[in-house]
Amino acid sequence: MLYQLSYTPALAAGGPLTKGRAIGNPLCLGGRGDVLSGATMHAPRHPPIPVETLLLAYRSGIFPMADRREDADIFWVEPRERAILPLGGLHVSRSLRKVLRADRYAVTVDQAFEAVIRACAEPRTDHPETWISERIVQSYLGLHRAGHAHSVECWRNAPGGGRALVGGLYGVSFDRVFCGESMFSRADNASKVALAWLVAMLRQAGFTLLDCQFMTEHLRSMGAVEIPQREYRRRVEQARGQPRTSLGAAWRHFAQDAAYPAGAGLAAGAAAGSAAGAAGTTGAALAAGRGEAPEVEDLAALGSASPGQRIAQFLTQTS
C-alpha cells in the first residue's frame, strides 16, 4: 500500500484457502508455494518467500503481509476493493508543484532499497505496529535482487556533510504494472515528491497500472480511486508485456545533467533489464489490445529546466 497502515487480519474458520476470497488468513506454503491449508505455519525456520511465489501472487492479485513486526507467519491478502492511482490522474497541488520546482530534495532510484523498506517498517505515532516483518523485508530484498522490486529515494544535505535519506517509497513491478507497497517521510512533502517522480517515471517508461492496494484519505487526495478486485485483475491482464524502457532509464530522462550522486538510478536500469526491443514488445501488446501506453515525452520539450521542474512540467502537461 502506498501509505503505511496497521492491518490485523481476522482468522477464518478452518478449511482450504482460495485466492478468490478476500482473505487475510495465515496459510501454510509448500515447497513450491502451494496453498496447503488455513493453518498457521509453525516451523523452526521461516525462510524468505521465494521470488517465483511472490510474482505468481502479485499476478493473481494477492500479496503478503505480517500481523506485526515480530511475526514470522505470513498472511495472503486479496482486497475486495482495490485502490489504484491512474497514471494520468495524479493530483499535483500548487504547493507540491512549488516543492518539485524548487528541487528541495534530490531524487534517486534503487540507491537505498533496504534503507527505504526498513524506514517504512519503523513505528509511527499513528501506526505503532507494522505489517512489514523481518521475513517480509528479506523476501522483498530477494525480489529487489531479481529486478522486480524498486525504491524511489528523496535525499537532502545532512548537517556536517553528506546526504540524509528523508523520504521514499518501494514497490513491486511486473509486466507494465507497479504495485506500491509503502512510503515514508521524515521531511515535509518528501513522500509526495517520491510519488510524483514515480508517476512521471512510470508514464515515461510505458507502465499502465499503478496499484495502491488499500485506499487511504491521503491517497484519495492524490487522485487514487477504488475499483472492484475483478476489474483490477482485468487491468493486470491488459498490462501484460514489457514496458518500453526501465525505471532507471526513465529516471535518467528527467535527471539528465543533475548533480545527483554518481550512479544514481543505474541500478534500476540494470535490474529491470535492457530496453532493447522493449518498444517493439509494447507495440505488439498494443496491437493485441492489451492496454494503452502513455506517450514518450521529448526531453527537449522540457527545455533546460532542473529535474524537479521537468517533473512538475511533465505532470502538468500530461495529467
LUMZA-571726 format. One record per residue: x, y, z of N, C-alpha, C, O in turn. Coordinates in steps of 0.2 Angstrom, whole numbers, padded with zeros to 4 digits, always signed. Layout:
// residues N
XYZXYZXYZXYZ
...
***
This chain:
// residues 319
+0004-0006+0000+0000+0000+0000+0004+0006+0000+0010+0006+0003
+0002+0011-0003+0007+0017-0004+0006+0022+0002+0009+0027+0002
+0003+0019+0007+0004+0023+0014+0003+0017+0019-0001+0013+0019
+0008+0018+0024+0008+0013+0029+0001+0013+0033-0002+0018+0035
-0001+0007+0035-0007+0006+0038-0006+0000+0043-0002-0005+0041
-0010+0000+0048-0009-0006+0053-0015-0011+0051-0021-0009+0051
-0013-0017+0049-0018-0022+0047-0018-0028+0051-0013-0031+0051
-0024-0029+0055-0024-0036+0059-0029-0040+0055-0035-0039+0056
-0027-0045+0052-0032-0049+0048-0036-0053+0053-0034-0055+0058
-0042-0055+0051-0047-0059+0055-0046-0066+0053-0046-0068+0047
-0046-0071+0058-0045-0078+0056-0051-0081+0054-0056-0080+0057
-0051-0084+0048-0057-0088+0046-0058-0095+0049-0053-0097+0052
-0063-0098+0048-0064-0104+0050-0060-0109+0046-0057-0107+0041
-0059-0115+0049-0055-0120+0045-0057-0121+0038-0062-0118+0036
-0053-0125+0034-0054-0126+0028-0049-0123+0023-0045-0119+0025
-0049-0126+0017-0044-0123+0012-0045-0116+0010-0051-0114+0010
-0039-0112+0009-0040-0105+0007-0040-0105-0001-0036-0109-0004
-0043-0100-0003-0043-0099-0011-0042-0092-0012-0044-0088-0008
-0038-0090-0017-0037-0083-0019-0043-0080-0021-0043-0073-0021
-0048-0083-0022-0054-0080-0024-0058-0076-0019-0063-0072-0020
-0056-0078-0012-0059-0075-0007-0055-0069-0005-0049-0069-0005
-0058-0064-0002-0055-0058+0001-0052-0060+0008-0056-0060+0013
-0046-0062+0008-0043-0066+0014-0038-0062+0017-0034-0058+0014
-0037-0064+0024-0031-0061+0027-0029-0067+0032-0028-0065+0038
-0029-0073+0030-0028-0078+0034-0021-0081+0034-0018-0082+0028
-0018-0084+0039-0012-0087+0039-0012-0093+0035-0017-0097+0036
-0008-0095+0031-0008-0101+0027-0001-0104+0027+0004-0101+0027
-0001-0111+0026+0005-0115+0025+0007-0115+0018+0003-0117+0014
+0013-0114+0016+0015-0114+0010+0020-0121+0009+0024-0122+0013
+0018-0124+0003+0023-0130+0002+0029-0128-0001+0030-0122-0002
+0033-0132-0003+0040-0130-0006+0039-0126-0012+0044-0122-0013
+0034-0127-0016+0033-0123-0022+0028-0117-0021+0026-0114-0025
+0027-0116-0014+0022-0110-0013+0015-0112-0014+0010-0108-0014
+0013-0119-0014+0006-0121-0015+0002-0120-0008+0005-0120-0003
-0004-0118-0009-0008-0117-0003-0010-0124+0000-0013-0128-0004
-0008-0125+0006-0010-0132+0009-0016-0132+0013-0020-0136+0013
-0017-0127+0017-0022-0127+0022-0023-0120+0025-0019-0115+0024
-0028-0119+0029-0028-0112+0033-0025-0112+0039-0026-0108+0043
-0020-0117+0040-0017-0117+0047-0011-0112+0047-0007-0112+0042
-0009-0110+0052-0003-0106+0053+0003-0110+0052+0003-0116+0055
+0008-0108+0049+0014-0112+0048+0019-0111+0054+0021-0105+0056
+0020-0116+0057+0025-0116+0063+0031-0121+0061+0030-0127+0061
+0037-0118+0060+0042-0122+0058+0048-0118+0062+0048-0113+0064
+0054-0122+0063+0060-0120+0066+0063-0114+0063+0065-0109+0066
+0062-0114+0056+0065-0108+0052+0059-0105+0047+0055-0109+0045
+0060-0099+0046+0055-0096+0041+0059-0093+0036+0060-0087+0037
+0060-0096+0031+0064-0093+0025+0060-0088+0022+0054-0087+0022
+0064-0083+0018+0060-0078+0014+0055-0082+0009+0057-0088+0007
+0050-0078+0007+0046-0081+0002+0049-0081-0005+0053-0076-0007
+0049-0087-0008+0053-0087-0015+0050-0082-0020+0044-0080-0020
+0055-0079-0024+0053-0074-0029+0048-0077-0033+0043-0073-0035
+0048-0083-0036+0043-0085-0040+0036-0085-0037+0031-0084-0040
+0036-0087-0030+0029-0087-0027+0026-0080-0026+0021-0079-0027
+0031-0075-0025+0029-0068-0024+0026-0066-0031+0021-0062-0031
+0029-0067-0036+0027-0064-0043+0021-0068-0045+0016-0064-0048
+0020-0074-0043+0014-0078-0045+0008-0074-0041+0002-0073-0044
+0009-0073-0035+0004-0070-0031+0002-0063-0033-0004-0062-0034
+0007-0059-0035+0005-0052-0037+0001-0053-0044-0003-0049-0045
+0003-0057-0048+0000-0058-0055-0007-0061-0054-0012-0060-0058
-0008-0064-0048-0015-0066-0046-0019-0061-0042-0025-0063-0040
-0016-0056-0041-0020-0050-0037-0020-0051-0029-0024-0048-0026
-0015-0055-0027-0014-0056-0019-0007-0054-0017-0002-0054-0021
-0006-0052-0011+0000-0050-0009+0001-0052-0001-0004-0053+0002
+0007-0053+0001+0008-0055+0008+0009-0049+0013+0011-0043+0011
+0007-0050+0019+0008-0046+0025+0009-0050+0031+0007-0056+0031
+0012-0047+0036+0013-0050+0043+0008-0046+0048+0006-0040+0047
+0006-0049+0053+0002-0046+0058+0005-0041+0062+0002-0036+0064
+0012-0042+0063+0016-0037+0067+0023-0038+0065+0025-0043+0062
+0027-0034+0068+0035-0034+0066+0038-0041+0068+0042-0043+0064
+0036-0044+0074+0040-0050+0076+0037-0056+0073+0039-0061+0075
+0031-0055+0070+0028-0061+0067+0031-0064+0061+0033-0061+0056
+0033-0071+0062+0036-0074+0056+0031-0077+0051+0033-0080+0046
+0025-0077+0053+0019-0080+0049+0017-0075+0044+0018-0069+0045
+0015-0077+0038+0013-0073+0033+0005-0073+0031+0003-0079+0031
+0002-0068+0030-0005-0068+0028-0005-0066+0021-0002-0061+0018
-0009-0070+0017-0010-0068+0010-0017-0064+0009-0022-0067+0011
-0017-0058+0006-0022-0054+0006-0025-0053-0001-0021-0051-0006
-0031-0053-0002-0034-0051-0008-0040-0046-0007-0045-0048-0005
-0039-0039-0007-0044-0035-0006-0050-0035-0010-0050-0037-0016
-0056-0034-0008-0062-0034-0012-0062-0028-0016-0065-0028-0022
-0060-0022-0013-0060-0016-0017-0052-0014-0018-0049-0015-0013
-0050-0012-0023-0043-0011-0025-0042-0004-0026-0046-0001-0030
-0037-0001-0023-0036+0006-0024-0030+0007-0029-0025+0003-0029
-0031+0011-0034-0026+0012-0040-0026+0019-0041-0030+0023-0039
-0020+0021-0043-0019+0028-0045-0018+0029-0052-0013+0027-0055
-0023+0031-0056-0022+0032-0063-0016+0036-0065-0015+0042-0062
-0012+0034-0069-0006+0037-0071-0007+0044-0074-0002+0048-0074
-0013+0045-0077-0014+0052-0079-0018+0056-0075-0021+0062-0076
-0019+0054-0069-0024+0057-0064-0021+0059-0057-0025+0060-0053
-0014+0059-0057-0011+0062-0051-0013+0069-0049-0012+0073-0054
-0015+0070-0043-0017+0077-0042-0011+0080-0039-0009+0079-0033
-0008+0085-0043-0002+0089-0040-0004+0096-0038-0006+0100-0042
-0005+0097-0032-0007+0103-0029-0002+0109-0030+0004+0107-0032
-0004+0115-0029+0000+0120-0031+0006+0120-0026+0012+0122-0028
+0005+0118-0020+0011+0118-0015+0016+0112-0017+0022+0113-0016
+0013+0107-0019+0018+0101-0022+0022+0103-0028+0028+0102-0028
+0018+0107-0032+0022+0109-0038+0028+0114-0036+0033+0114-0039
+0026+0118-0031+0031+0123-0029+0037+0119-0026+0043+0121-0027
+0036+0114-0022+0041+0110-0019+0045+0106-0025+0051+0106-0024
+0042+0103-0030+0045+0100-0035+0050+0105-0039+0056+0103-0040
+0047+0110-0041+0051+0115-0045+0057+0118-0041+0062+0120-0044
+0057+0118-0034+0062+0121-0030+0068+0115-0029+0073+0117-0027
+0066+0109-0032+0071+0104-0031+0074+0103-0024+0080+0103-0022
+0069+0103-0019+0070+0103-0012+0074+0097-0010+0078+0097-0006
+0072+0091-0014+0076+0085-0012+0079+0082-0019+0076+0083-0024
+0084+0079-0018+0087+0075-0024+0084+0068-0024+0084+0065-0019
+0082+0066-0030+0078+0060-0030+0082+0055-0034+0085+0057-0039
+0082+0049-0032+0086+0043-0035+0081+0037-0035+0076+0037-0032
+0084+0032-0039+0080+0026-0040+0085+0020-0038+0090+0020-0040
+0082+0016-0034+0086+0010-0032+0093+0011-0029+0097+0007-0030
+0094+0017-0026+0100+0018-0022+0100+0016-0015+0106+0014-0012
+0095+0015-0012+0094+0013-0005+0088+0009-0004+0084+0010+0001
+0087+0003-0007+0081-0001-0007+0080-0003+0001+0075-0002+0003
+0085-0006+0003+0084-0009+0010+0083-0004+0015+0079-0004+0020
+0086+0002+0015+0085+0008+0019+0078+0010+0019+0075+0012+0024
+0075+0010+0013+0069+0013+0012+0064+0008+0015+0059+0010+0019
+0064+0001+0014+0059-0003+0016+0060-0004+0024+0055-0004+0027
+0066-0003+0027+0066-0003+0034+0064+0004+0037+0061+0004+0042
+0064+0009+0033+0061+0015+0036+0054+0015+0036+0050+0018+0040
+0051+0012+0030+0044+0011+0030+0041+0006+0036+0035+0007+0038
+0045+0002+0038+0043-0003+0044+0044+0000+0051+0042-0003+0056
+0047+0006+0051+0048+0010+0058+0041+0012+0061+0037+0013+0057
+0041+0011+0068+0035+0013+0071+0033+0021+0070+0038+0025+0069
+0027+0022+0070+0025+0029+0069+0020+0031+0074+0017+0026+0077
+0019+0037+0076+0014+0039+0081+0007+0037+0080+0004+0034+0084
+0005+0037+0073-0002+0035+0072-0002+0027+0070-0007+0024+0070
+0004+0024+0069+0004+0017+0067+0010+0014+0071+0015+0013+0068
+0009+0013+0078+0015+0010+0081+0017+0003+0079+0023+0001+0080
+0012-0001+0076+0014-0008+0074+0015-0007+0066+0013-0003+0063
+0018-0013+0063+0019-0013+0056+0017-0020+0054+0018-0025+0057
+0016-0020+0047+0014-0026+0044+0021-0029+0041+0021-0034+0038
+0026-0025+0041+0032-0026+0037+0037-0030+0042+0041-0027+0046
+0037-0036+0043+0041-0040+0047+0048-0041+0044+0049-0040+0038
+0052-0044+0048+0059-0046+0045+0058-0051+0039+0062-0050+0035
+0054-0055+0040+0053-0060+0034+0051-0057+0028+0053-0058+0023
+0046-0052+0029+0044-0048+0023+0050-0044+0020+0051-0044+0014
+0054-0041+0025+0060-0037+0022+0064-0042+0018+0066-0040+0013
+0066-0047+0021+0071-0052+0017+0068-0054+0011+0071-0055+0006
+0061-0056+0011+0058-0058+0005+0058-0053-0001+0059-0054-0007
+0057-0046+0001+0057-0041-0004+0064-0039-0006+0065-0036-0012
+0069-0040-0002+0076-0039-0004+0078-0044-0009+0081-0043-0014
+0075-0050-0009+0076-0055-0014+0073-0053-0021+0076-0054-0026
+0067-0051-0020+0063-0048-0026+0067-0042-0029+0067-0042-0035
+0070-0038-0025+0074-0032-0027+0080-0035-0031+0082-0032-0037
+0083-0040-0028+0089-0043-0032+0087-0046-0039+0091-0046-0043
+0081-0048-0039+0079-0051-0045+0076-0046-0050+0075-0048-0056
+0076-0040-0048+0074-0034-0053+0067-0033-0053+0065-0030-0057
+0063-0035-0048+0056-0034-0048+0053-0030-0042+0047-0030-0041
+0058-0027-0038+0056-0023-0033+0061-0017-0033+0067-0017-0034
+0058-0011-0033+0061-0005-0034+0060+0001-0028+0054+0000-0025
+0064+0005-0027+0063+0010-0022+0065+0017-0026+0069+0018-0030
+0061+0022-0023+0062+0029-0025+0064+0033-0019+0061+0032-0014
+0070+0036-0019+0073+0039-0013+0073+0047-0013+0074+0050-0019
+0072+0050-0008+0072+0058-0008+0078+0059-0003+0078+0057+0003
+0083+0063-0005+0088+0065-0001+0089+0072+0000+0087+0076-0004
+0092+0075+0006+0094+0082+0006+0101+0082+0010+0103+0077+0014
+0104+0087+0010+0111+0088+0013+0110+0087+0021+0105+0090+0024
+0115+0083+0023+0115+0082+0031+0119+0087+0034+0124+0089+0031
+0118+0089+0040+0122+0093+0044+0129+0090+0045+0130+0084+0046
+0134+0094+0043+0141+0091+0044+0143+0087+0037+0149+0085+0037
+0139+0088+0032+0141+0085+0026+0138+0078+0024+0134+0076+0029
+0138+0076+0018+0135+0070+0016+0127+0071+0015+0125+0077+0014
+0124+0066+0014+0117+0067+0012+0112+0062+0017+0115+0057+0020
+0106+0064+0018+0102+0060+0023+0096+0058+0019+0093+0062+0015
+0094+0052+0020+0088+0049+0017+0082+0052+0021+0081+0050+0027
+0077+0056+0018+0072+0059+0021+0065+0057+0019+0060+0059+0022
+0065+0053+0014+0058+0050+0012+0059+0045+0006+0064+0045+0003
+0054+0042+0004+0054+0037-0001+0048+0032-0001+0044+0033+0003
+0048+0028-0006+0043+0023-0007+0047+0017-0010+0052+0017-0013
+0043+0011-0009+0045+0005-0013+0039+0001-0016+0034+0002-0013
+0041-0003-0021+0035-0007-0023+0038-0013-0028+0044-0013-0029
+0033-0016-0031+0034-0022-0035+0032-0021-0042+0027-0018-0043
+0037-0023-0047+0035-0022-0054+0035-0028-0057+0039-0033-0056
+0030-0029-0062+0030-0035-0066+0026-0033-0072+0021-0029-0072
+0028-0035-0078+0024-0033-0084+0024-0025-0084+0029-0022-0083
+0018-0022-0086+0018-0015-0085+0014-0013-0079+0010-0008-0080
+0015-0016-0074+0011-0015-0068+0016-0013-0062+0022-0016-0062
+0015-0008-0058+0019-0007-0052+0014-0007-0046+0009-0003-0046
+0016-0011-0041+0012-0011-0035+0015-0008-0030+0020-0010-0027
+0013-0002-0028+0016+0002-0022+0015-0002-0016+0009-0003-0014
+0020-0002-0012+0019-0006-0005+0019-0001+0001+0014-0002+0005
+0023+0003+0001+0023+0008+0007+0028+0014+0005+0032+0014+0001
+0026+0019+0009+0031+0025+0008+0032+0028+0015+0028+0027+0020
+0037+0032+0016+0038+0036+0022+0041+0043+0021+0043+0044+0015
+0041+0047+0026+0043+0054+0025+0046+0056+0032+0042+0055+0037
+0052+0059+0032+0055+0062+0038+0055+0069+0037+0058+0073+0041
+0053+0072+0031+0053+0079+0030+0047+0081+0026+0044+0077+0023
+0045+0087+0026+0039+0089+0023+0038+0088+0016+0043+0089+0012
+0033+0084+0014+0032+0083+0007+0036+0078+0004+0036+0077-0002
+0041+0075+0007+0046+0070+0004+0043+0064+0001+0044+0063-0005
+0038+0061+0004+0034+0055+0001+0030+0058-0005+0030+0054-0010
+0027+0063-0005+0023+0066-0010+0028+0067-0016+0026+0066-0022
+0034+0070-0015+0039+0071-0020+0041+0064-0023+0041+0063-0030
+0042+0059-0019+0044+0052-0022+0038+0050-0026+0039+0047-0031
+0032+0050-0024+0026+0048-0028+0026+0052-0034+0024+0048-0039
+0027+0058-0034+0026+0062-0041+0031+0059-0046+0030+0059-0051
+0038+0058-0043+0043+0056-0048+0041+0049-0050+0042+0047-0056
+0038+0045-0046+0036+0038-0048+0031+0038-0053+0032+0035-0058
+0026+0042-0053+0021+0043-0058+0024+0045-0064+0022+0042-0070
+0028+0050-0064+0031+0053-0070+0036+0047-0073+0035+0046-0080
+0040+0044-0069+0044+0038-0072+0040+0033-0075+0042+0030-0080
+0035+0031-0072+0030+0025-0074+0027+0027-0081+0027+0023-0086
+0025+0033-0082+0022+0035-0088+0028+0035-0093+0026+0033-0099
+0033+0038-0092+0039+0039-0096+0041+0032-0099+0043+0031-0105
+0041+0027-0094+0044+0020-0096+0038+0016-0099+0040+0011-0102
+0032+0018-0099+0027+0014-0103+0023+0009-0098+0020+0005-0101
+0023+0010-0092+0019+0007-0087+0011+0009-0088+0010+0015-0091
+0007+0005-0087+0000+0007-0087-0005+0006-0081-0010+0008-0081
-0002+0003-0076-0006+0002-0070-0002+0003-0064+0004+0000-0063
-0004+0008-0059-0001+0009-0053-0006+0007-0047-0011+0010-0046
-0004+0001-0044-0008-0002-0039-0006+0001-0032-0001+0002-0030
-0011+0003-0028-0010+0006-0021-0013+0001-0016-0012+0003-0010
-0016-0004-0018-0019-0009-0014-0025-0007-0010-0030-0008-0011
-0024-0003-0004-0029-0001+0000-0030+0007+0000-0025+0010-0001
-0036+0009+0000-0037+0016-0001-0036+0020+0006-0038+0017+0011
-0033+0025+0006-0032+0030+0012-0035+0037+0010-0035+0038+0004
-0036+0041+0015-0038+0048+0013-0032+0052+0010-0033+0056+0005
-0026+0050+0012-0020+0053+0009-0020+0051+0001-0019+0056-0003
-0021+0045+0000-0021+0043-0007-0026+0046-0011-0026+0048-0017
-0032+0046-0008-0038+0049-0012-0037+0056-0014-0039+0058-0019
-0033+0060-0009-0032+0067-0010-0027+0068-0016-0027+0073-0019
-0023+0062-0017-0018+0062-0023-0021+0060-0029-0018+0060-0035
-0027+0058-0029-0031+0056-0036-0032+0048-0036-0035+0046-0041
-0031+0044-0031-0032+0037-0031-0040+0036-0031-0044+0040-0029
-0042+0030-0034-0049+0028-0035-0049+0021-0033-0044+0017-0033
-0055+0019-0031-0056+0012-0030-0060+0008-0035-0064+0011-0038
-0058+0002-0037-0061-0002-0042-0062-0009-0039-0058-0011-0034
-0067-0013-0041-0068-0020-0038-0062-0024-0040-0058-0023-0045
-0060-0029-0036-0055-0034-0037-0055-0037-0044-0050-0038-0047
-0061-0039-0046-0062-0042-0053-0059-0037-0058-0056-0039-0063
-0061-0031-0058-0059-0026-0063-0051-0025-0062-0048-0024-0068
-0049-0025-0056-0041-0024-0055-0038-0030-0059-0033-0029-0063
-0040-0036-0058-0037-0042-0061-0038-0041-0069-0033-0043-0073
-0043-0039-0072-0044-0037-0079-0038-0033-0081-0036-0034-0087
-0037-0027-0077-0032-0022-0079-0025-0025-0079-0021-0024-0083
-0024-0030-0074-0017-0033-0074-0016-0037-0080-0011-0037-0083
-0022-0041-0082-0021-0045-0088-0020-0040-0094-0016-0042-0099
-0023-0034-0095-0022-0030-0100-0015-0027-0100-0012-0025-0105
-0012-0027-0094-0005-0024-0094+0001-0029-0095+0006-0027-0094
-0001-0035-0098+0004-0039-0099+0009-0037-0105+0007-0033-0109
+0015-0039-0105+0020-0037-0109+0025-0032-0106+0024-0030-0100
+0030-0031-0109+0036-0027-0106+0035-0019-0107+0032-0017-0113
+0037-0015-0102+0037-0008-0104+0042-0006-0109+0046-0010-0110
+0042+0000-0112+0046+0001-0117+0053+0003-0115+0058+0002-0118
+0054+0004-0108+0061+0005-0105+0060+0004-0098+0055+0003-0095
+0066+0005-0095+0067+0003-0087+0065+0009-0083+0065+0015-0086
+0064+0009-0077+0063+0014-0072+0070+0018-0072+0069+0024-0071
+0075+0015-0072+0082+0018-0072+0083+0023-0078+0085+0028-0077
+0081+0020-0084+0081+0025-0090+0076+0030-0089+0078+0036-0091
+0070+0029-0087+0066+0035-0086+0068+0040-0081+0067+0046-0082
+0071+0037-0076+0074+0042-0071+0080+0047-0074+0080+0053-0073
+0084+0043-0078+0089+0047-0082+0086+0052-0086+0089+0058-0087
+0080+0051-0089+0077+0055-0094+0075+0062-0090+0076+0067-0093
+0073+0062-0084+0071+0068-0080+0077+0071-0077+0078+0077-0076
+0082+0067-0074+0088+0069-0070+0094+0071-0074+0099+0072-0071
+0093+0071-0081+0099+0072-0085+0102+0078-0083+0099+0084-0082
+0109+0078-0083+0113+0084-0081+0113+0086-0074+0115+0091-0072
+0109+0082-0070+0108+0084-0062+0114+0082-0059+0117+0077-0060
+0116+0086-0054+0122+0085-0050+0120+0080-0044+0121+0081-0038
+0117+0074-0046+0115+0069-0041+0121+0065-0040+0126+0065-0044
+0120+0060-0035+0126+0056-0033+0128+0051-0039+0123+0049-0043
+0134+0050-0040+0136+0046-0046+0133+0039-0046+0133+0036-0041
+0130+0037-0051+0127+0031-0052+0120+0030-0050+0117+0025-0050
+0117+0036-0048+0110+0036-0046+0106+0033-0051+0106+0036-0057
+0101+0029-0049+0096+0026-0054+0099+0021-0059+0095+0018-0062
+0106+0020-0059+0108+0015-0063+0106+0008-0061+0105+0003-0066
+0106+0007-0055+0104+0000-0053+0097-0002-0055+0096-0008-0057
+0092+0003-0056+0086+0001-0058+0086-0001-0065+0083-0006-0068
+0090+0002-0069+0091+0001-0076+0094-0006-0077+0091-0010-0081
+0099-0008-0073+0102-0014-0074+0097-0020-0072+0097-0025-0075
+0094-0018-0066+0089-0024-0063+0083-0025-0068+0081-0031-0069
+0081-0020-0071+0075-0020-0075+0076-0023-0082+0072-0025-0085
+0083-0023-0083+0084-0026-0090+0085-0021-0095+0083-0015-0094
+0088-0023-0101+0089-0018-0106+0083-0016-0110+0078-0020-0110
+0083-0010-0112+0077-0008-0115+0077-0010-0123+0072-0009-0126
+0082-0013-0125+0082-0015-0132+0076-0020-0133+0075-0025-0130
+0072-0018-0138+0067-0022-0141+0061-0021-0137+0055-0023-0138
+0061-0017-0131+0055-0016-0127+0050-0012-0131+0044-0013-0130
+0052-0007-0135+0047-0003-0139+0043-0008-0144+0037-0007-0144
+0046-0013-0147+0043-0017-0151+0038-0022-0147+0033-0023-0150
+0040-0024-0141+0036-0028-0137+0030-0024-0135+0024-0027-0136
+0031-0018-0133+0025-0014-0131+0020-0013-0137+0014-0013-0137
+0023-0012-0143+0019-0011-0149+0015-0017-0151+0009-0017-0153
+0018-0023-0150+0014-0029-0151+0009-0030-0146+0003-0032-0148
+0010-0028-0140+0005-0028-0135-0001-0024-0136-0007-0026-0135
+0000-0018-0139-0005-0013-0141-0009-0016-0146-0015-0015-0147
-0005-0019-0151-0009-0022-0157-0014-0027-0155-0019-0029-0158
-0012-0031-0149-0016-0036-0147-0021-0034-0142-0025-0038-0140
-0022-0027-0141-0027-0024-0137-0026-0025-0130-0030-0024-0126
-0019-0025-0128-0018-0026-0120-0016-0019-0117-0010-0018-0115
-0020-0014-0118-0019-0008-0114-0016-0003-0119-0014-0004-0125
-0015+0003-0116-0013+0009-0120-0007+0012-0116-0007+0014-0110
-0001+0012-0119+0005+0015-0116+0005+0023-0117+0003+0025-0122
+0007+0026-0112+0007+0034-0112+0013+0036-0117+0017+0032-0119
+0012+0042-0120+0017+0044-0125+0023+0046-0121+0023+0048-0116
+0029+0045-0125+0035+0047-0123+0036+0055-0123+0034+0058-0128
+0038+0058-0118+0039+0065-0118+0046+0066-0120+0051+0064-0118
+0047+0071-0125+0053+0073-0128+0057+0078-0123+0054+0083-0121
+0063+0076-0121+0066+0080-0116+0067+0087-0118+0067+0092-0114
+0069+0087-0125+0070+0094-0127+0064+0099-0126+0065+0105-0126
+0058+0096-0126+0052+0100-0125+0052+0103-0118+0048+0107-0116
+0056+0100-0113+0056+0102-0106+0061+0107-0105+0062+0110-0100
+0065+0109-0111+0070+0114-0110+0076+0112-0106+0077+0107-0104
+0079+0118-0103+0085+0117-0099+0083+0117-0091+0087+0119-0087
+0076+0115-0090+0074+0115-0083+0078+0111-0079+0081+0106-0081
+0077+0112-0072+0080+0107-0067+0076+0101-0067+0070+0100-0070
+0079+0095-0064+0075+0089-0064+0068+0090-0061+0063+0087-0063
+0067+0093-0055+0061+0095-0052+0056+0099-0056+0050+0097-0056
+0059+0103-0060+0055+0107-0064+0052+0103-0070+0047+0104-0072
+0057+0099-0072+0054+0094-0078+0049+0090-0076+0044+0089-0079
+0049+0087-0069+0044+0083-0067+0038+0087-0066+0032+0084-0068
+0038+0092-0063+0032+0097-0062+0029+0098-0069+0023+0098-0070
+0033+0100-0074+0030+0102-0080+0027+0096-0084+0022+0096-0087
+0031+0090-0084+0028+0084-0087+0021+0082-0084+0017+0080-0088
+0021+0082-0077+0014+0080-0074+0009+0085-0075+0003+0083-0076
+0011+0091-0076+0006+0096-0078+0003+0096-0085-0003+0097-0086
+0008+0094-0089+0006+0093-0096+0002+0087-0098-0002+0087-0102
+0003+0082-0094+0000+0075-0095-0005+0073-0091-0007+0067-0091
-0006+0077-0086-0012+0074-0081-0018+0078-0082-0023+0076-0079
***
